[in-house]
Amino acid sequence: MNRTHFVASTAAAVLITFPPFGALAADLVQENPIKIQVSTDRKEALYQCGEKVTFQGAVKKDGKPLTTGKATVRISNDGRKTISTQEMDLAKNNPFEIEGTMVVPGFLQCEVKLDQDKGCAGAGFEPEKIRPVPNLPEDFDKFWSDGVRELDKIPPDVKLEPLPTFSTPEFDCFKVSFSNIDNTRIYGFLSVPKGKKGPFPALVHVPGAGSGHCFPDTKFVKDGIIVLFMNVHQYNPTTDAVETKKIYDALNTPLTYSFQGAPDRDKYYFKKSILGINRAINWLAGRPDVDREHLGMFGGSQGGAFTLVLSGLNKNIKAASANVPGLCDHAGYQLDRRPGWPEMVNDPEMLKMSGYFDAVNFARNITCPIIVAVGFIDTVCSPSSVYAAYNTIPSPKMIFNEPGKGHGMSGEFCNYQTEWMRGKLGLDHLTFLNP
């Protein structure tokens, strides 16, 4: 049996061995003649620090193990710092087993790559003990309370534009916008039930990174829910996805919006987004047709980040669900962990600014019940960054671990979120959020 030892730091050690292999995990690459399968020896992929994990897998072509070629094995700290790399001769070691451990809380990731094909698995080591790297500015709360007061001095100038194309006898749809700081506006869409007696429960949703929503909700509203879709952008979206994409592409030239304005905390793009959407939530909660005791918020990735941020900033949110949230643990790179999207930190000034926009720092102020989902092989919103935020939340909470998931929402979590939010909104027969 071949055996190679790797010790990269006091944080992790890896042992690679190649004995016979039994059951394999599901494929982690798209449909392709080459399949690289990697899994952990425990379904839940959770371990105590110092305990050994065995990553198990095989490289297959057309369903049969390859007997030629050399694959590269990379062991890393949550997909960021490489702990070890090793060439693996498939003629001798396929199927394979790869052993490793961590001695501090975190996530060990194993990636097996052959040319452009790869498979990956992650193992969590006491993730409930992961703590964010301290990055809380002394004036964090004052910065945001001052920002809210600054915007409060500007009349909301709410504009509601009826959208008859999307409206039905069951509900009315609108484009909605609000004045914002720096002579900008924030935009979204509102859907309101009609022919039913209110007040209604309400949901706020912020989309993942990209051009955002370009049409209103026509699904959740059928269940008697007022739905506010809010974009993070300062441009007026059309109701045509192609046209909105053109506007979005122009916005991101030459710099992606998630980096625009940095490292100036007052000019950073998301300051206006956070304050504007906070204003929109206050407006929603103040509507006479809204049951403000049943006002929930959900989102994934960027939307998950805004769910954490606004649940900490705005007490009108009574229940929240954040799927693989971004903007978490920006300083995590200091412990060789992968920070959450958009990984903005690359110099001292960026680090200083990032503390004002770290979802971790908002999470400590969350008081409503919340659920969070995390993917163990997510390389966009890393599991260590998600756990760093989750472990900071003081309110009733639950995390949904998805060992085999990267960046996205599984049907399993989607179904759980449906039932959970159904209860929090005080509704019995609800179909929203189903895949």
C-alpha positions as CSV (number, residue, x, y, z in Angstrom):
1,M,0.0,0.0,0.0
2,N,1.3,3.4,-0.9
3,R,1.4,5.9,1.9
4,T,2.4,9.5,2.0
5,H,2.3,11.9,4.9
6,F,1.7,15.6,4.7
7,V,1.8,18.1,7.6
8,A,1.3,21.7,6.3
9,S,0.8,23.5,9.6
10,T,-0.4,23.1,13.1
11,A,-4.0,23.5,11.8
12,A,-4.1,20.4,9.6
13,A,-2.5,17.1,8.7
14,V,-3.2,14.8,5.8
15,L,-2.5,11.2,5.2
16,I,-3.1,9.7,1.8
17,T,-3.6,5.9,1.4
18,F,-5.0,3.7,-1.4
19,P,-6.8,0.6,-0.2
20,P,-9.8,-1.1,-1.9
21,F,-12.9,1.0,-2.0
22,G,-16.6,0.2,-1.5
23,A,-19.6,2.5,-1.9
24,L,-19.2,5.8,-3.8
25,A,-20.8,9.2,-3.5
26,A,-23.0,10.8,-6.2
27,D,-21.2,12.4,-9.2
28,L,-20.1,16.0,-8.6
29,V,-19.5,17.0,-12.2
30,Q,-21.9,17.6,-15.1
31,E,-22.8,14.8,-17.5
32,N,-19.6,13.7,-19.1
33,P,-17.9,10.5,-20.0
34,I,-15.5,11.2,-17.2
35,K,-16.9,11.0,-13.7
36,I,-14.9,11.9,-10.6
37,Q,-16.6,10.8,-7.4
38,V,-15.6,11.9,-3.9
39,S,-17.3,11.4,-0.6
40,T,-16.6,11.2,3.1
41,D,-16.8,8.0,5.2
42,R,-19.6,9.6,7.2
43,K,-22.9,10.7,5.6
44,E,-23.0,13.8,7.8
45,A,-19.3,14.6,7.1
46,L,-18.8,15.9,10.7
47,Y,-15.8,15.1,12.8
48,Q,-14.1,16.1,16.1
49,C,-10.9,18.0,15.8
50,G,-8.0,15.6,15.6
51,E,-10.3,12.8,14.3
52,K,-9.6,11.2,11.0
53,V,-11.8,11.6,7.9
54,T,-11.5,9.2,5.0
55,F,-12.3,10.7,1.6
56,Q,-13.4,7.9,-0.7
57,G,-13.8,8.0,-4.5
58,A,-13.1,6.8,-8.0
59,V,-12.3,8.2,-11.4
60,K,-14.6,6.6,-14.0
61,K,-15.1,6.7,-17.7
62,D,-18.3,5.4,-19.2
63,G,-19.1,3.9,-15.8
64,K,-15.8,2.0,-15.4
65,P,-12.7,2.9,-13.4
66,L,-9.9,4.4,-15.5
67,T,-6.7,2.5,-15.5
68,T,-4.5,5.1,-17.2
69,G,-3.5,8.6,-16.4
70,K,-2.6,10.6,-13.3
71,A,-5.1,12.6,-11.3
72,T,-4.1,15.5,-9.0
73,V,-5.3,15.4,-5.4
74,R,-5.5,18.7,-3.6
75,I,-6.2,19.0,0.2
76,S,-7.1,22.5,1.3
77,N,-8.4,24.5,4.2
78,D,-11.9,25.2,3.0
79,G,-10.8,25.5,-0.6
80,R,-8.3,28.4,0.0
81,K,-4.9,27.5,1.4
82,T,-3.4,24.3,-0.1
83,I,-2.3,21.9,2.6
84,S,-1.0,19.3,0.2
85,T,-1.0,18.2,-3.4
86,Q,-0.2,14.7,-4.8
87,E,-0.2,13.0,-8.1
88,M,-2.2,9.8,-8.1
89,D,-1.5,7.1,-10.6
90,L,-4.9,5.7,-11.7
91,A,-3.3,2.5,-12.8
92,K,-2.5,1.7,-9.2
93,N,-4.9,3.8,-7.1
94,N,-8.5,3.7,-8.5
95,P,-10.7,3.5,-6.5
96,F,-8.9,5.4,-3.8
97,E,-9.1,6.6,-0.2
98,I,-7.5,9.8,1.2
99,E,-7.2,10.4,4.9
100,G,-6.9,13.7,6.6
101,T,-7.7,15.7,9.8
102,M,-7.8,19.2,11.2
103,V,-6.8,20.1,14.8
104,V,-8.8,23.4,14.9
105,P,-12.5,23.9,13.9
106,G,-12.9,24.3,10.2
107,F,-13.5,22.5,6.9
108,L,-11.1,20.2,5.1
109,Q,-11.7,20.0,1.4
110,C,-10.5,17.2,-0.9
111,E,-10.4,17.9,-4.7
112,V,-9.5,15.3,-7.2
113,K,-8.9,16.6,-10.7
114,L,-8.1,15.0,-14.1
115,D,-7.6,17.5,-16.9
116,Q,-10.7,19.7,-16.8
117,D,-12.8,17.2,-14.8
118,K,-12.9,17.3,-11.0
119,G,-14.8,16.0,-8.0
120,C,-14.8,17.4,-4.5
121,A,-15.9,16.6,-0.9
122,G,-15.7,18.5,2.3
123,A,-15.5,17.5,6.0
124,G,-16.5,19.7,8.9
125,F,-14.4,19.6,12.1
126,E,-16.5,21.0,15.0
127,P,-17.9,23.7,12.8
128,E,-20.1,24.9,15.6
129,K,-16.9,26.2,17.3
130,I,-15.8,28.3,14.2
131,R,-15.5,32.0,15.2
132,P,-15.2,34.9,12.8
133,V,-11.9,36.7,12.6
134,P,-12.5,39.9,14.6
135,N,-13.4,42.6,12.2
136,L,-16.0,44.7,14.0
137,P,-15.4,48.5,13.7
138,E,-15.9,50.4,17.0
139,D,-18.4,52.6,15.3
140,F,-20.3,49.9,13.4
141,D,-23.7,50.4,15.0
142,K,-23.3,54.2,14.9
143,F,-22.3,54.1,11.2
144,W,-25.5,52.3,10.3
145,S,-27.8,54.2,12.6
146,D,-26.4,57.4,11.2
147,G,-27.0,56.1,7.7
148,V,-30.6,55.2,8.5
149,R,-31.2,58.7,10.0
150,E,-29.6,60.3,7.0
151,L,-32.0,58.6,4.7
152,D,-35.0,59.3,7.0
153,K,-34.4,63.0,6.3
154,I,-35.1,62.4,2.6
155,P,-38.8,62.0,1.8
156,P,-39.5,58.4,0.6
157,D,-41.1,59.5,-2.6
158,V,-42.6,56.1,-3.1
159,K,-43.6,55.4,-6.7
160,L,-46.0,52.6,-7.5
161,E,-46.4,51.7,-11.2
162,P,-49.3,49.2,-11.9
163,L,-48.2,46.3,-14.0
164,P,-51.5,45.0,-15.6
165,T,-49.7,42.5,-17.7
166,F,-48.8,40.5,-14.6
167,S,-52.0,41.3,-12.6
168,T,-54.9,38.9,-12.4
169,P,-58.4,38.9,-10.7
170,E,-56.5,37.3,-7.7
171,F,-53.8,39.9,-7.3
172,D,-52.3,43.2,-8.4
173,C,-48.6,43.7,-9.3
174,F,-46.6,46.9,-9.3
175,K,-43.1,48.1,-9.9
176,V,-42.1,50.1,-6.8
177,S,-39.2,52.4,-6.1
178,F,-38.0,54.7,-3.3
179,S,-35.7,57.6,-3.0
180,N,-32.3,56.8,-1.6
181,I,-29.1,58.6,-0.5
182,D,-26.8,60.3,-3.0
183,N,-29.7,61.2,-5.3
184,T,-30.3,57.6,-6.2
185,R,-33.3,55.3,-6.1
186,I,-33.8,51.6,-5.1
187,Y,-36.2,49.5,-7.1
188,G,-38.3,46.4,-6.8
189,F,-41.7,44.8,-7.4
190,L,-44.7,44.4,-5.2
191,S,-47.5,41.8,-5.4
192,V,-50.7,42.3,-3.4
193,P,-53.7,39.8,-3.0
194,K,-57.1,41.1,-3.8
195,G,-60.6,39.8,-3.2
196,K,-59.4,38.5,0.2
197,K,-59.6,40.0,3.6
198,G,-56.3,41.3,5.1
199,P,-54.1,42.1,6.8
200,F,-51.8,39.7,5.0
201,P,-48.5,38.1,6.0
202,A,-45.6,39.4,3.9
203,L,-42.4,38.2,2.5
204,V,-39.3,40.1,1.4
205,H,-36.9,38.6,-1.1
206,V,-33.6,39.9,-2.4
207,P,-32.1,37.8,-5.3
208,G,-28.7,36.4,-5.7
209,A,-25.9,38.3,-7.4
210,G,-26.7,39.4,-10.9
211,S,-29.1,41.7,-12.7
212,G,-31.9,41.0,-10.2
213,H,-35.6,40.6,-10.6
214,C,-37.2,42.1,-13.7
215,F,-40.8,41.0,-12.9
216,P,-43.1,40.7,-9.9
217,D,-44.0,37.6,-7.9
218,T,-47.1,35.8,-9.3
219,K,-46.8,32.6,-7.2
220,F,-46.5,33.3,-3.5
221,V,-49.1,36.0,-3.7
222,K,-51.7,33.4,-4.7
223,D,-51.5,32.0,-1.1
224,G,-52.5,35.4,0.3
225,I,-49.0,36.8,0.9
226,I,-47.9,40.3,0.0
227,V,-44.5,39.9,-1.6
228,L,-41.8,42.5,-2.0
229,F,-39.0,41.6,-4.4
230,M,-36.2,44.2,-3.9
231,N,-33.1,44.5,-6.2
232,V,-29.8,45.8,-4.8
233,H,-29.2,48.1,-7.8
234,Q,-29.8,51.7,-8.4
235,Y,-31.1,51.3,-12.0
236,N,-34.7,51.0,-13.0
237,P,-35.2,47.5,-14.3
238,T,-37.4,46.8,-17.2
239,T,-39.8,43.8,-17.3
240,D,-37.8,42.3,-20.1
241,A,-34.9,40.1,-18.9
242,V,-32.8,40.7,-22.0
243,E,-33.1,44.5,-21.8
244,T,-32.4,44.5,-18.0
245,K,-29.3,42.3,-18.7
246,K,-28.0,45.0,-21.0
247,I,-28.4,47.6,-18.3
248,Y,-26.7,45.3,-15.9
249,D,-23.7,44.6,-18.2
250,A,-23.2,48.4,-18.6
251,L,-23.2,48.8,-14.8
252,N,-20.4,46.3,-14.4
253,T,-18.1,47.9,-16.9
254,P,-15.2,48.1,-16.1
255,L,-15.7,46.9,-12.4
256,T,-18.2,44.4,-11.0
257,Y,-20.7,46.2,-8.8
258,S,-19.8,44.2,-5.7
259,F,-16.4,46.0,-5.7
260,Q,-17.5,49.5,-6.8
261,G,-16.8,52.3,-4.4
262,A,-14.4,50.3,-2.3
263,P,-12.5,50.9,-0.1
264,D,-14.5,54.1,0.8
265,R,-17.2,52.9,3.2
266,D,-19.5,55.7,2.2
267,K,-19.2,55.1,-1.5
268,Y,-19.2,51.3,-1.4
269,Y,-22.1,50.0,-3.6
270,F,-23.9,48.0,-0.9
271,K,-24.3,51.0,1.5
272,K,-27.0,52.4,-0.7
273,S,-28.5,49.0,-1.3
274,I,-28.7,48.1,2.4
275,L,-30.2,51.5,3.4
276,G,-32.6,51.5,0.5
277,I,-34.0,48.0,1.1
278,N,-34.2,48.8,4.8
279,R,-36.4,51.8,3.9
280,A,-38.5,49.5,1.7
281,I,-39.1,47.0,4.5
282,N,-40.2,49.8,6.8
283,W,-42.6,51.0,4.2
284,L,-44.0,47.5,3.8
285,A,-44.4,46.9,7.5
286,G,-46.3,50.2,7.8
287,R,-48.9,49.3,5.1
288,P,-52.3,48.8,6.7
289,D,-52.8,45.6,4.7
290,V,-49.7,44.0,6.1
291,D,-49.7,41.8,9.3
292,R,-46.4,43.2,10.6
293,E,-46.2,40.3,13.2
294,H,-45.9,37.9,10.3
295,L,-43.3,39.5,8.1
296,G,-40.6,37.1,6.8
297,M,-37.5,37.4,4.7
298,F,-35.5,34.9,2.6
299,G,-32.8,34.7,0.0
300,G,-29.8,32.8,-1.2
301,S,-26.2,33.9,-1.7
302,Q,-26.3,37.7,-2.1
303,G,-30.0,37.4,-1.0
304,G,-28.9,35.3,2.0
305,A,-26.4,37.9,2.9
306,F,-29.0,40.6,2.8
307,T,-31.3,38.4,4.9
308,L,-28.7,38.3,7.6
309,V,-27.9,42.0,7.2
310,L,-31.5,43.3,7.3
311,S,-32.6,40.8,10.0
312,G,-30.0,42.4,12.2
313,L,-30.7,45.9,11.1
314,N,-34.5,45.9,10.9
315,K,-36.7,44.6,13.7
316,N,-39.7,44.4,11.4
317,I,-38.3,41.1,10.2
318,K,-40.0,38.4,12.3
319,A,-38.6,35.3,10.7
320,A,-35.7,34.7,8.3
321,S,-34.2,32.1,6.1
322,A,-30.7,32.5,4.6
323,N,-29.4,30.0,2.1
324,V,-25.6,29.9,1.6
325,P,-25.3,33.6,2.5
326,G,-22.5,35.7,1.2
327,L,-20.7,38.7,2.7
328,C,-19.6,36.6,5.6
329,D,-16.2,36.6,7.5
330,H,-14.3,38.9,5.2
331,A,-11.2,38.6,7.4
332,G,-11.3,34.8,7.3
333,Y,-8.3,34.8,5.0
334,Q,-6.1,35.7,8.0
335,L,-6.7,32.2,9.3
336,D,-6.2,30.8,5.7
337,R,-10.0,30.3,5.4
338,R,-11.9,31.3,2.3
339,P,-14.0,34.5,3.0
340,G,-17.5,34.6,1.6
341,W,-18.5,36.2,-1.7
342,P,-17.3,38.5,-3.1
343,E,-13.9,38.0,-1.3
344,M,-13.3,41.7,-1.3
345,V,-10.3,41.9,1.0
346,N,-6.9,42.2,-0.6
347,D,-5.3,45.1,1.3
348,P,-5.5,46.9,4.7
349,E,-7.9,49.6,3.4
350,M,-10.3,47.0,2.0
351,L,-10.1,45.0,5.2
352,K,-11.0,48.1,7.3
353,M,-14.0,48.9,5.1
354,S,-15.2,45.3,4.9
355,G,-16.0,45.2,8.6
356,Y,-18.9,47.6,8.0
357,F,-20.4,45.2,5.4
358,D,-19.7,41.9,7.0
359,A,-22.9,39.9,7.6
360,V,-21.2,38.5,10.7
361,N,-21.4,41.9,12.4
362,F,-25.1,42.3,11.5
363,A,-25.8,38.7,12.6
364,R,-24.9,39.5,16.3
365,N,-28.0,41.8,16.4
366,I,-30.5,39.3,15.0
367,T,-33.4,38.7,17.4
368,C,-35.9,36.8,15.2
369,P,-36.0,33.0,14.6
370,I,-33.7,32.1,11.6
371,I,-32.7,29.1,9.6
372,V,-29.5,28.9,7.6
373,A,-28.3,26.4,4.9
374,V,-24.6,25.7,4.2
375,G,-23.0,23.6,1.5
376,F,-19.8,21.8,2.5
377,I,-18.2,22.2,-1.0
378,D,-19.4,25.7,-1.7
379,T,-16.5,27.7,-3.1
380,V,-18.5,30.9,-3.5
381,C,-19.9,31.3,0.0
382,S,-17.6,28.9,1.9
383,P,-18.9,26.8,4.7
384,S,-16.5,28.3,7.2
385,S,-17.7,31.8,6.4
386,V,-21.3,30.7,6.7
387,Y,-20.7,29.0,10.1
388,A,-18.7,32.1,11.3
389,A,-21.9,34.1,10.8
390,Y,-24.3,31.5,12.1
391,N,-22.4,30.9,15.3
392,T,-22.6,34.6,16.0
393,I,-26.5,34.7,15.9
394,P,-28.0,35.0,19.4
395,S,-31.6,34.3,18.5
396,P,-33.4,30.9,18.0
397,K,-31.7,29.3,15.1
398,M,-31.0,26.1,13.1
399,I,-28.5,25.3,10.4
400,F,-29.1,22.9,7.6
401,N,-25.9,21.0,6.7
402,E,-25.6,19.8,3.1
403,P,-22.3,17.9,2.8
404,G,-22.7,17.1,-1.0
405,K,-23.8,20.6,-2.1
406,G,-21.9,23.4,-3.6
407,H,-23.5,26.8,-4.2
408,G,-27.2,26.6,-4.5
409,M,-30.4,25.4,-2.8
410,S,-31.3,21.7,-2.6
411,G,-34.8,20.4,-2.9
412,E,-34.5,19.1,0.6
413,F,-33.7,22.5,2.2
414,C,-36.3,24.1,-0.1
415,N,-39.0,21.8,1.2
416,Y,-37.9,22.3,4.8
417,Q,-37.9,26.1,4.3
418,T,-41.4,25.9,3.0
419,E,-42.8,24.2,6.1
420,W,-40.8,26.3,8.5
421,M,-41.8,29.6,6.9
422,R,-45.3,28.4,6.7
423,G,-45.5,28.2,10.4
424,K,-43.7,31.5,11.0
425,L,-46.2,33.3,8.7
426,G,-49.2,31.8,10.5
427,L,-50.4,30.0,7.4
428,D,-51.5,26.4,7.0
429,H,-51.9,25.6,3.3
430,L,-48.9,27.1,1.6
431,T,-47.1,26.0,-1.5
432,F,-44.5,28.8,-2.0
433,L,-40.8,28.0,-2.3
434,N,-41.4,24.5,-3.5
435,P,-38.9,23.5,-6.3
